[in-house]
Amino acid sequence: MTIGELKQNLSSYSDDIPCAYMLWMPEDVFDKAKERGIDITNNQVNRVLSNVYHKADTDIGITWEVISLWIDEVIDETN
């Protein structure tokens, strides 16, 4: 999902509607990869975030461990 898609999805809601939301950005993936000593490209980061969004297990949610697992998966795909 992109920020634009998120804005559009939320546009029908009033500004005063309560909600809970966790937002993961490319910088988060870059930082986690760097922390783990992994070089990652913009394209790989986009794929990590896309996989996390489309394939997330809602019982687990999105955690740093989930981000790390998808980093590994995307890196393995390109090697």
C-alpha angles and dihedrals in degrees: 000000000000128000088251092054090048091051091049092049090052097040094094092059125088116248091242097058110117117234144157121228138165116205122201117194134191090259089062092056093044091050094048092048091048091048088055094046093250124140109217131181129224089252091052091048090052090051092049091053092044091051092047091051098044100036104033119139103230091204090062101031125200113311135161087262091055090049090050092050092052091047088056092047094050093045090050091051092056097045 
